[in-house]
């Protein structure tokens, strides 16, 4: 039997491919963020690159309660929807993750696809379908219908984050708490939930960001009086490339970075404690 010796890929060529392709991917992801930040400091009247001078006028205009009153209302609505979506996801995703970690593996594998199915369905399709069903049963688009839609679509992100941590918990810790005389509620509050905190924080961050950034569900399920920030940003771009959109992007980018740093610090403390 004749064996053919294959020459492996040269190491230098492998490094060029991996690091070169990785650098291109990072540039593709980071470049739009950097450009949006740069354009937000323009002194011109419209979105343009390179910017015309350096100025904070558009951040001042965005923070002006008179000129940007509609944008402030939209931002408040988006923050309220995202916060309530996180709360709603906590109420069903955390118990579901704990329950899935305690049943037989075959049962968990059968139920999990149902819990994760909203992630597979495009949110645009779900928003339209939810609007049709709500109309058939006599429910009109509203703030609470929008929150419900966000919980259904983005709640599985919370479930998946918590389920990964729950599957790695040692059952003997809860058993020891029970043997020491603690009730199931005390065990849940002082043993289970603290151990699940990394997954809960990660899931809360994912649900909050996805809800804050969503367009399709809010487009179908929100009423005319419920203006959300993503839709308002689209309207400003359509009306005349308002530079306040870039200022909004700069603020959102800063908020996300701060959230990541706080979450990383909190997770580091929970793992060392």
N, C-alpha and C positions, 0 to 999 in steps of 0.2 A: 504494500500500500504506500503510495507516494504522498507525502505531506508537503504542502506548499507553505513556506514561511512568509507570512505577511508582515510587511514593515509597518510598525505603528506610526501614527501621525506624529510628526516632529513636535517636540515640546514647545518650541518657539512659535510654531504655527498655531498650535492649540491656544496658547496664551493670547496671541493676536486676535484670534476669532472670539474667544470668550470675553476678554476685556474690551475689545473693540465693539462687539455687539452689545455688551452691557453698557458701555458708555453711550452708545447711540440711543438705547432705550431710556436711560436716565435723562439725556438731553431732550428726548421727545416728551417726557413727563414733566420735566422741570421748566423747560423753555417757555411754555404758555404762562406759567405762574409768574416767572420773572418778568416777562413782557407786560403782563397785566399790572404788576406792581410799579414798573417803570412808567407806564402810561398814566397811572393814577396821580402822578406828581407833575403832570404837564401844566403849563400855563396857558395853553391854547383853549379853543372853544369846542373842540371835538376830539374824539378818539383818533389818535394819529401816532404812528411810529416812524422815525424818532420823535419824542415829545418836543414841544416848543417851549423851551425853558423849564425852570423848576419852580413849583408853587404848591402850596397846601390849600389853595382856594377851593378845590373840589371836595376836600375833606371838611372844610368849614361849611361849604354849602350843604353837604350831606348831613351834618350835625345841626344845621339850622332848623329849629322846630317849625318855622313858618314856611320856608321854601320847600323843605323835604318832609312835610307832614304826612303825605301819603306813604312815603317810604318808611317812615317810623311806624306807622300803623301796620304796614306789610311785614316789617321785621318783627314787631311784637306778635303778630298772628303766627308767623313761622316759628318763633321761639316757643310760643304756647303749644302749638300743635306738636312740635318735636318733643317737648318735655312731657306732655301727656301721652304721646306715643311710647316713650321710654317707660313711663309708669305702667301703662297698659300691658306692654310687653313683659315687664317684670311680673305682673300678676298671673300671667298664664305660662310664660316660658320657663321660669324658675321651677315651679311645681312640676311641670311636664318633664323637665330635664332630670329632676330628682326621681320622679316616678319611673322614667325610662331606665335609669341606672339600677333600679331595684327589681325589675321584672326579668323574666328570662330573655336571653339574648335574641332568640327567634321572635318573640313578641315585640321587642324593641325594634328589631329590623323591619318588622311588618308595619309598625305604626309610624316610624320615623319619616318615611317618604310622604305620608299624608301631612305631617307637620311642616315639612320643608317644601311642599308643593308650591306655595305662593312665590318662592324664589325662582322657580322654573318658569312660571307664567310671566310673560312681559307685563310690566306695570301698566302700560298703555292699554293692553287688552283687558286687564283686570279692572282698570278705572272705567272703561266703557261698559263692561259687563255689570259692574256694581251699580253704575248709574241706571242701567235698564232695569235691573232687579229692584232697586230702590223706588223707581218710578212706578213699577207694577204694584208694589205693596203700599204705595201712597206716601213714601218718604221723599222729601225734597232735599236737594243739595244744601248742605249746611256745614258749619264748623265741626259739629260732632260727628257728622257722617264722614268728613275728611279725616278726622282723628281715628275713627274706626278703620277706615281704609288703610291708613298708615300702620296701625297696629297689626292688621292681618298680613300685610305685605312684608313689613320689616321685622315683625316679631320673631320669625324663624331665625334671624341673625342672632338674636339674644338666646334663643333656645340652643342653637348650635354651639355658641361660645360657652354657655354654662354646661351643656351636656358633655363636652370634652373634658372639663374639669371634674364633673360629677362621676364620670366613669373611672377616674383614677383615685377616687377617695377610698380610704381604708375603712371598711364597715366596722372594724373592731373599735374605732374611736367613738362612734355613735352607741355601740353596744356597751362600752365602758361607761359612757355618760348615763345610760339607762340603768345599769347595775348600781351606779352610785346614788340612784334615787331621783334623778332629774326627770321631769315630765318630757313628753315628746316636743312640746312647744319650747321648753328651755333648751333641749338638745338642738332643736332647729335654730334657735336664736344665737346660742353661744358656741355651737360646734359646727353645724353644717353650713350655715350661711357665711361665717368667717372664712371657712375653707373654700367656699365657692366664690369669694369676693373677686379674685382675678378674672374669672369668666364673666361675672356680672358687670364689672367695670368695662371690660372689653366689649361686651354685648351692648351696654348702654351707650358707649361712644359710637359704635357702628349704627345703631338705630337712630340716634340723635342726628348724626351727620347725614345719613340717607334721607331721613324725614325732612331735614332742613333744606336739602338740595333738590327734593323731588318736584317734578313739574306735572307729569301725566296724571297722577291720582288727584292732585289738587285742582288740575284743570277741569276734571269731570265732576268731582264731588263737592267742591267749594261753591258757595253761592256768590252772587255779585257783590255782596257787602264784605265778604271774607277775602281780602287781598293778601296774597302771600308773596314773600320776597322774590323767589325765582320768576314768577309771572310778572311782577313789577319790573324786574330787571330786563326781561324780554321786551316789555312795553317801552321802556326808556330807549332801548337800542333801536326799536322800530320807529320811534318818534323822531330821532335825530342824533343817534350815537352820543348820548349824554355821557359825559366823562364821570358822572357820579356812579355809573355802573362799575367803572374801574376802581373807584374809591370803595364801593361796597365789596368788591372782590378782595381788595387789600385788607379790609377789616375782617372778612370771613377767613382769609388765609391766616391772619394773625391769631384769630380765635382758635382755629383748628390746631395750629402749632402749640399754642399755650395749653390746649386740652391734651395734646399728645404728651407734652412734658409733664403735666400734672398727673396724667394717667400712668406714665412710666415711673414717676417717683412714688406714686401710691402703690403700684404693683411691686416695686422693689422693697418698700417697707413691709408689705404684707407677706412677702416671701422670706424676708429675714426675721420677722417676728415669730 
